[in-house]
Amino acid sequence: MNKETTASSKAFDLPNHVLVIEDDPVLVMAIEDSLRDAGVARIDFSPTTDGALEAMKRAQPDAIVLDVHLADRADGWAIAELVQDLGPNRPRIIFSTGAPEDIPEHIAALGDVLEKPYQTDALVKLLRTPKRRGIVGRLRGALG
């Protein structure tokens, strides 16, 4: 197991399968190196929305790193909206953008946001933290 405990926080296992949807090849190489070094078993990449949808049809990832301003679409968050339909075991979403203010608030609430430029170790650290729960999960936790 890959769990670390400190006095103030607990690190969680990294996802086994990460889909990186990013059209910057230099950033893709840096993300790949960091995720492999951290121990992620499977990393898939796509520079386009269509390629990302095809990759998700082949195998549902545990987490998605999503550039919201891809060359083929300026609203990469449309993928996040589709992922929400996958139910409670849907992949975790981490939005990657140089303009976080451009992401509609209801979309940003679907995942975590990393502002470009970012260090890839920040991505790994974020993947080691618990997945944000949606409003229904938070309500269940409060009532249960």
ChimeraX attribute file (.defattr): number of C-alpha atoms within 10 A of each C-alpha:
attribute: neighborCount
match mode: 1-to-1
recipient: residues
	/A:1	5
	/A:2	10
	/A:3	10
	/A:4	11
	/A:5	9
	/A:6	7
	/A:7	5
	/A:8	5
	/A:9	9
	/A:10	13
	/A:11	16
	/A:12	18
	/A:13	16
	/A:14	23
	/A:15	21
	/A:16	13
	/A:17	18
	/A:18	25
	/A:19	23
	/A:20	23
	/A:21	27
	/A:22	25
	/A:23	19
	/A:24	12
	/A:25	10
	/A:26	10
	/A:27	15
	/A:28	18
	/A:29	11
	/A:30	13
	/A:31	21
	/A:32	20
	/A:33	13
	/A:34	18
	/A:35	22
	/A:36	12
	/A:37	11
	/A:38	15
	/A:39	15
	/A:40	17
	/A:41	13
	/A:42	15
	/A:43	18
	/A:44	16
	/A:45	18
	/A:46	18
	/A:47	19
	/A:48	18
	/A:49	24
	/A:50	13
	/A:51	13
	/A:52	21
	/A:53	16
	/A:54	12
	/A:55	17
	/A:56	16
	/A:57	10
	/A:58	9
	/A:59	11
	/A:60	18
	/A:61	21
	/A:62	17
	/A:63	21
	/A:64	28
	/A:65	24
	/A:66	28
	/A:67	27
	/A:68	26
	/A:69	20
	/A:70	19
	/A:71	14
	/A:72	12
	/A:73	13
	/A:74	11
	/A:75	16
	/A:76	23
	/A:77	23
	/A:78	13
	/A:79	18
	/A:80	22
	/A:81	13
	/A:82	10
	/A:83	20
	/A:84	15
	/A:85	9
	/A:86	11
	/A:87	8
	/A:88	10
	/A:89	10
	/A:90	15
	/A:91	24
	/A:92	24
	/A:93	26
	/A:94	24
	/A:95	26
	/A:96	24
	/A:97	21
	/A:98	14
	/A:99	12
	/A:100	16
	/A:101	10
	/A:102	12
	/A:103	18
	/A:104	11
	/A:105	10
	/A:106	9
	/A:107	13
	/A:108	18
	/A:109	14
	/A:110	21
	/A:111	20
	/A:112	16
	/A:113	20
	/A:114	21
	/A:115	13
	/A:116	13
	/A:117	10
	/A:118	13
	/A:119	14
	/A:120	18
	/A:121	14
	/A:122	12
	/A:123	18
	/A:124	19
	/A:125	13
	/A:126	18
	/A:127	23
	/A:128	19
	/A:129	14
	/A:130	13
	/A:131	16
	/A:132	14
	/A:133	15
	/A:134	12
	/A:135	11
	/A:136	9
	/A:137	12
	/A:138	12
	/A:139	11
	/A:140	9
	/A:141	10
	/A:142	8
	/A:143	7
	/A:144	6
